[in-house]
Amino acid sequence: MSRAPAAAAAADTASPEDALGATTATTAAAVAEERFSRATGAGLDPHEYRWVTGGPALADGWTEAFAAAGRRHLARAERAASTVSEGGHLQVAARWFHFATLGPDPRGRARARAAAEADAAMGRALALLEPGARRIEGDSFAGWLRGAADAAATVVVVPGLDSGKEEFHAVTGALLDRGLAVFAMDGPGQGVLAPSSTLRPDYEQVVAGVVDALGVDRVGLIGLSLGGWYAARSAALEPRVAAAATVSGPLRLDWDGLPPVLRELLAGRAGGVGRARAFTGRVDLSGVAPDIACPLLVVDGGQDVIPGVVNGAGLAAGAPRGEYLLVPHGDHLLGNAHPHWLARTADWLAEALTAPGRT
């Protein structure tokens, strides 16, 4: 994960989702500094982020400060002189509302409200900017399908422990630019579904439901952070996954070795400490890596070092068609290193899914 100088002491206790705010021992300011790379990598303006997190606004709580930034963009959308400007402000508002759910604010209702506001703002933005975008939901997922109806292939963007469909705009945009259809989703315990569901280890069943709902014969997957584990596991167990990429995904988690902040976050998302421990015990791809028959690209950042988390080199080595891309200076989710992996990964997925002879 990112190791900003001002948060060096906090870096050793960061989670795969950079969720430093789960502990009262860590200040909101330290959380903000540690999460800078994740936020700017997700498309938040760095100057606006510094303004929101560097002043007195955080005194009212992380959730309120970030939600207030989202509401300011909603107000700008109402005053916008063009549909493009209105939709752009709504997209940015969705990102701020999403990040309002990720901080050290213990008020669950406020986080749930922010997640709903993120979902609503993204829906309004797509209605203006991409009228062809389709909302698709099932018992265990909700998301947006974007791209041409006759796209050569479809990629599902799988979020991680506390991320969601409003976060990975750069990834979605890179895939859309290459002519792919993209389904950005929330699954159990994620995004808009977090208030009403908990994490489940059999995520391949979620992916199977998504493929059914999309009405396609096969999909590609790109999973980010814990979503990398979800994507790789699904590639091993769901035969309709034709290619998969993981970004900062774990090969294995060790509950006893994890920092307290990550254990607390897992407990919150899984529905209790016992369930979180049991869930973590399932996070191990060593046994299923040889069953990943499709092409697999594993992307890691060299600065992403988290106690209790084994990164993806072993996954790439164990998969029959695995490839490994290590970005030495990359942090968790590699928000500080987009030029070094994003275009290459999008090209790799497009090639894996559309090249003649690919199955």
C-alpha positions as CSV (number, residue, x, y, z in Angstrom):
1,M,0.0,0.0,0.0
2,S,1.0,3.6,-0.3
3,R,3.6,4.8,2.2
4,A,3.2,8.6,2.4
5,P,5.9,10.1,4.7
6,A,3.3,11.7,7.0
7,A,1.7,8.4,7.6
8,A,4.7,6.1,7.7
9,A,3.8,4.8,11.2
10,A,0.3,4.0,10.0
11,A,1.4,2.2,6.9
12,D,2.5,-0.9,8.7
13,T,-1.1,-1.4,9.9
14,A,-2.9,-0.7,6.6
15,S,-5.4,-3.1,5.1
16,P,-5.8,-4.1,1.4
17,E,-8.5,-1.5,1.2
18,D,-6.3,1.1,3.0
19,A,-9.0,1.1,5.8
20,L,-7.0,2.8,8.5
21,G,-10.1,4.5,9.8
22,A,-11.5,1.5,11.5
23,T,-9.5,2.2,14.6
24,T,-9.9,5.2,16.9
25,A,-6.1,5.2,17.5
26,T,-5.6,6.5,14.0
27,T,-6.7,10.1,13.3
28,A,-8.8,11.1,10.3
29,A,-5.9,13.2,9.1
30,A,-3.6,10.2,9.0
31,V,-6.2,8.2,7.3
32,A,-6.6,10.9,4.7
33,E,-2.9,11.0,4.0
34,E,-2.6,7.3,3.8
35,R,-5.5,7.0,1.4
36,F,-4.4,9.8,-0.9
37,S,-3.1,7.5,-3.6
38,R,-6.3,5.4,-3.5
39,A,-8.5,8.5,-3.7
40,T,-6.7,10.2,-6.5
41,G,-6.3,6.9,-8.4
42,A,-10.1,6.7,-8.2
43,G,-10.5,10.1,-9.8
44,L,-10.9,12.5,-6.9
45,D,-9.1,15.8,-7.7
46,P,-6.0,15.9,-5.6
47,H,-6.4,19.6,-4.7
48,E,-10.0,19.2,-3.7
49,Y,-9.0,16.1,-1.7
50,R,-6.3,18.1,0.1
51,W,-8.8,20.9,0.8
52,V,-11.5,18.6,2.2
53,T,-9.1,16.6,4.4
54,G,-6.7,19.4,5.4
55,G,-9.1,21.8,7.0
56,P,-11.7,21.8,9.8
57,A,-14.3,19.9,7.8
58,L,-13.0,16.6,9.2
59,A,-14.0,17.7,12.7
60,D,-17.6,16.9,11.8
61,G,-16.5,13.4,10.9
62,W,-15.1,11.7,7.8
63,T,-18.5,10.6,6.4
64,E,-20.0,14.1,6.7
65,A,-17.0,15.8,5.3
66,F,-16.8,13.6,2.2
67,A,-20.6,13.6,1.7
68,A,-20.6,17.4,1.9
69,A,-18.1,17.4,-1.0
70,G,-20.5,15.1,-2.9
71,R,-23.4,17.4,-2.2
72,R,-21.4,20.4,-3.5
73,H,-21.0,18.5,-6.8
74,L,-24.7,17.8,-6.9
75,A,-25.3,21.5,-6.5
76,R,-22.9,22.2,-9.4
77,A,-24.8,19.6,-11.5
78,E,-28.0,21.5,-10.9
79,R,-26.5,24.7,-12.1
80,A,-24.6,23.2,-15.1
81,A,-25.1,24.7,-18.5
82,S,-24.8,21.5,-20.4
83,T,-25.7,17.8,-20.1
84,V,-22.0,17.0,-20.3
85,S,-21.1,19.2,-17.4
86,E,-24.1,18.0,-15.3
87,G,-23.2,14.4,-15.9
88,G,-19.6,15.0,-15.1
89,H,-20.4,16.6,-11.7
90,L,-22.7,13.7,-10.9
91,Q,-20.0,11.2,-11.6
92,V,-17.6,13.1,-9.3
93,A,-20.3,13.4,-6.7
94,A,-20.7,9.6,-6.8
95,R,-17.0,9.2,-6.1
96,W,-17.1,11.5,-3.1
97,F,-20.1,9.7,-1.7
98,H,-18.4,6.4,-2.1
99,F,-15.3,7.6,-0.3
100,A,-17.6,8.9,2.5
101,T,-18.2,5.2,3.3
102,L,-14.6,4.4,3.8
103,G,-13.4,6.4,6.7
104,P,-13.1,6.3,10.5
105,D,-16.7,7.3,11.2
106,P,-18.5,4.7,13.3
107,R,-22.0,5.9,12.3
108,G,-23.3,3.0,10.2
109,R,-26.5,4.8,9.1
110,A,-24.4,7.7,7.7
111,R,-22.3,5.3,5.7
112,A,-25.4,3.5,4.4
113,R,-26.9,6.8,3.4
114,A,-23.7,7.8,1.6
115,A,-23.6,4.5,-0.3
116,A,-27.1,5.0,-1.5
117,E,-26.2,8.6,-2.5
118,A,-23.2,7.3,-4.5
119,D,-25.4,4.7,-6.2
120,A,-28.1,7.3,-7.1
121,A,-25.6,9.9,-8.4
122,M,-23.9,7.4,-10.6
123,G,-27.3,6.3,-12.0
124,R,-28.2,9.9,-12.8
125,A,-24.8,10.5,-14.5
126,L,-25.2,7.5,-16.7
127,A,-28.7,8.4,-17.7
128,L,-27.3,11.7,-19.0
129,L,-24.0,10.6,-20.5
130,E,-24.6,7.0,-21.5
131,P,-28.4,6.5,-22.0
132,G,-27.7,2.9,-23.2
133,A,-26.2,1.9,-19.8
134,R,-28.3,-0.8,-18.2
135,R,-29.0,-1.4,-14.5
136,I,-28.7,-5.1,-13.8
137,E,-29.5,-6.6,-10.3
138,G,-29.8,-10.0,-8.8
139,D,-30.1,-11.4,-5.3
140,S,-26.4,-10.9,-4.6
141,F,-25.3,-8.2,-7.0
142,A,-26.2,-4.8,-8.4
143,G,-24.4,-2.8,-11.1
144,W,-24.3,-1.0,-14.4
145,L,-23.6,-2.6,-17.8
146,R,-21.9,-0.1,-20.1
147,G,-20.6,-0.2,-23.7
148,A,-22.0,-1.2,-27.1
149,A,-24.7,-3.8,-27.3
150,D,-22.6,-5.6,-29.9
151,A,-19.3,-5.4,-28.0
152,A,-16.9,-8.3,-28.8
153,A,-16.6,-9.2,-25.1
154,T,-17.8,-8.3,-21.6
155,V,-15.6,-7.7,-18.6
156,V,-16.9,-7.7,-15.0
157,V,-15.1,-5.3,-12.6
158,V,-15.0,-7.0,-9.2
159,P,-14.5,-4.7,-6.2
160,G,-12.7,-5.6,-3.0
161,L,-13.4,-5.6,0.7
162,D,-14.7,-2.0,1.1
163,S,-14.7,-0.8,-2.5
164,G,-17.6,-0.7,-4.9
165,K,-18.8,0.0,-8.4
166,E,-18.3,3.8,-8.0
167,E,-14.6,3.6,-7.4
168,F,-12.8,2.1,-10.4
169,H,-13.6,4.6,-13.1
170,A,-10.1,4.5,-14.6
171,V,-10.3,0.8,-15.1
172,T,-13.8,0.9,-16.5
173,G,-12.8,3.7,-18.9
174,A,-9.8,1.9,-20.2
175,L,-11.8,-1.2,-20.9
176,L,-14.6,0.8,-22.6
177,D,-12.0,2.6,-24.7
178,R,-11.0,-0.7,-26.1
179,G,-14.5,-1.6,-27.3
180,L,-15.4,-3.9,-24.5
181,A,-18.6,-3.9,-22.6
182,V,-18.1,-3.5,-18.8
183,F,-20.3,-4.5,-15.9
184,A,-19.2,-2.6,-12.8
185,M,-20.8,-4.3,-9.8
186,D,-21.3,-4.5,-6.1
187,G,-21.5,-7.9,-4.5
188,P,-22.3,-9.1,-1.0
189,G,-21.0,-6.8,1.6
190,Q,-19.9,-4.2,-1.0
191,G,-21.1,-0.8,-2.0
192,V,-24.8,-0.2,-2.0
193,L,-25.3,-3.8,-0.8
194,A,-23.1,-3.5,2.3
195,P,-25.8,-2.4,4.7
196,S,-28.0,-5.4,3.8
197,S,-25.5,-8.2,3.2
198,T,-22.2,-9.7,4.4
199,L,-19.1,-11.1,2.7
200,R,-19.4,-14.6,1.2
201,P,-16.5,-16.8,0.2
202,D,-18.3,-18.6,-2.6
203,Y,-18.1,-15.5,-4.8
204,E,-18.0,-17.8,-7.9
205,Q,-21.8,-18.2,-7.3
206,V,-22.2,-14.5,-7.4
207,V,-20.2,-14.3,-10.7
208,A,-22.3,-17.2,-12.1
209,G,-25.5,-15.2,-11.3
210,V,-24.0,-12.1,-13.0
211,V,-23.1,-14.1,-16.2
212,D,-26.7,-15.5,-16.3
213,A,-28.1,-12.0,-15.9
214,L,-25.9,-10.5,-18.6
215,G,-27.0,-13.1,-21.0
216,V,-23.5,-13.8,-22.4
217,D,-21.6,-17.0,-23.0
218,R,-18.4,-15.9,-21.3
219,V,-16.9,-13.0,-19.5
220,G,-13.5,-11.6,-18.5
221,L,-12.9,-10.6,-14.9
222,I,-10.7,-7.9,-13.3
223,G,-10.7,-8.0,-9.6
224,L,-9.1,-5.4,-7.4
225,S,-7.7,-5.9,-3.9
226,L,-9.8,-8.7,-2.2
227,G,-11.7,-8.6,-5.5
228,G,-8.6,-10.2,-7.0
229,W,-9.2,-13.2,-4.8
230,Y,-12.8,-13.3,-5.8
231,A,-11.9,-13.1,-9.5
232,A,-9.2,-15.8,-9.4
233,R,-11.4,-18.1,-7.4
234,S,-14.2,-17.6,-9.9
235,A,-11.8,-18.2,-12.8
236,A,-11.0,-21.6,-11.2
237,L,-14.6,-22.6,-10.5
238,E,-16.8,-20.9,-13.0
239,P,-16.1,-22.3,-16.5
240,R,-17.6,-19.2,-18.3
241,V,-14.7,-17.0,-17.1
242,A,-12.6,-16.7,-20.3
243,A,-9.8,-14.5,-18.9
244,A,-9.0,-12.9,-15.6
245,A,-6.8,-10.2,-14.2
246,T,-6.1,-9.4,-10.5
247,V,-4.8,-6.1,-9.1
248,S,-3.3,-6.2,-5.6
249,G,-5.2,-9.4,-4.9
250,P,-4.1,-11.7,-2.1
251,L,-2.9,-15.3,-2.6
252,R,-3.6,-16.0,1.0
253,L,-4.7,-14.3,4.3
254,D,-3.6,-15.2,7.8
255,W,-6.1,-14.0,10.4
256,D,-3.6,-14.0,13.3
257,G,-1.0,-12.0,11.2
258,L,-3.4,-9.3,10.0
259,P,-3.3,-5.9,11.6
260,P,-6.1,-5.2,14.1
261,V,-7.6,-2.5,11.8
262,L,-8.0,-5.1,9.0
263,R,-9.5,-7.7,11.4
264,E,-12.0,-5.1,12.6
265,L,-12.9,-4.1,9.0
266,L,-13.4,-7.8,8.1
267,A,-15.5,-8.3,11.2
268,G,-17.7,-5.4,10.2
269,R,-18.2,-6.6,6.6
270,A,-18.6,-10.3,7.5
271,G,-21.0,-9.9,10.3
272,G,-18.9,-10.6,13.4
273,V,-15.4,-11.7,14.4
274,G,-16.1,-15.4,14.2
275,R,-17.5,-15.1,10.7
276,A,-14.6,-12.9,9.7
277,R,-12.1,-15.4,11.0
278,A,-13.9,-18.2,9.1
279,F,-14.0,-16.1,5.9
280,T,-10.3,-15.3,6.1
281,G,-9.5,-19.0,6.5
282,R,-11.1,-19.5,3.1
283,V,-8.9,-16.9,1.4
284,D,-6.2,-19.2,0.0
285,L,-5.8,-19.8,-3.7
286,S,-2.9,-22.3,-3.4
287,G,-5.2,-25.2,-4.0
288,V,-7.3,-23.8,-6.8
289,A,-4.6,-22.0,-8.8
290,P,-3.8,-25.1,-10.9
291,D,-7.5,-25.2,-11.9
292,I,-7.5,-21.7,-13.5
293,A,-7.5,-22.9,-17.1
294,C,-8.0,-19.5,-18.7
295,P,-5.4,-16.8,-19.2
296,L,-4.6,-15.0,-15.9
297,L,-2.7,-11.7,-15.4
298,V,-1.6,-10.9,-11.8
299,V,-0.6,-7.3,-11.1
300,D,1.2,-6.4,-7.8
301,G,2.8,-3.3,-6.4
302,G,6.2,-3.7,-4.9
303,Q,5.4,-1.3,-2.1
304,D,2.2,-3.1,-1.2
305,V,3.4,-4.9,2.0
306,I,0.8,-5.8,4.5
307,P,1.2,-8.2,7.5
308,G,-0.8,-11.3,7.1
309,V,-1.3,-10.9,3.4
310,V,0.6,-13.0,0.8
311,N,0.7,-11.2,-2.5
312,G,0.0,-12.7,-5.9
313,A,3.3,-14.0,-7.3
314,G,2.5,-17.5,-6.1
315,L,-0.9,-17.3,-7.8
316,A,0.7,-16.4,-11.2
317,A,3.2,-19.2,-10.8
318,G,0.6,-21.8,-9.9
319,A,-1.9,-21.0,-12.7
320,P,-1.1,-22.9,-15.9
321,R,-1.5,-19.7,-18.0
322,G,-0.5,-17.2,-15.4
323,E,1.5,-14.1,-16.1
324,Y,3.0,-11.7,-13.5
325,L,3.4,-8.0,-13.6
326,L,5.2,-6.4,-10.7
327,V,5.4,-2.6,-10.5
328,P,8.3,-2.0,-8.0
329,H,7.1,1.4,-6.9
330,G,3.4,0.6,-6.9
331,D,1.3,0.8,-3.8
332,H,-1.9,-1.0,-2.9
333,L,-4.3,-0.8,-5.9
334,L,-1.4,1.0,-7.7
335,G,-3.1,4.3,-7.8
336,N,0.3,5.9,-7.8
337,A,1.4,4.0,-10.9
338,H,-1.4,4.0,-13.5
339,P,0.9,4.5,-16.5
340,H,2.8,1.4,-15.6
341,W,0.0,-1.2,-15.6
342,L,-3.5,0.1,-16.5
343,A,-3.2,0.4,-20.3
344,R,-1.2,-2.8,-20.4
345,T,-3.8,-4.7,-18.4
346,A,-6.7,-3.3,-20.4
347,D,-4.8,-4.3,-23.6
348,W,-4.1,-7.8,-22.2
349,L,-7.8,-8.3,-21.3
350,A,-9.0,-7.1,-24.7
351,E,-6.5,-9.4,-26.5
352,A,-7.2,-12.4,-24.3
353,L,-11.0,-12.1,-24.9
354,T,-11.1,-11.0,-28.6
355,A,-8.1,-12.4,-30.4
356,P,-8.8,-15.0,-33.1
357,G,-8.7,-18.5,-31.7
358,R,-9.2,-17.4,-28.0
359,T,-11.8,-19.5,-26.1
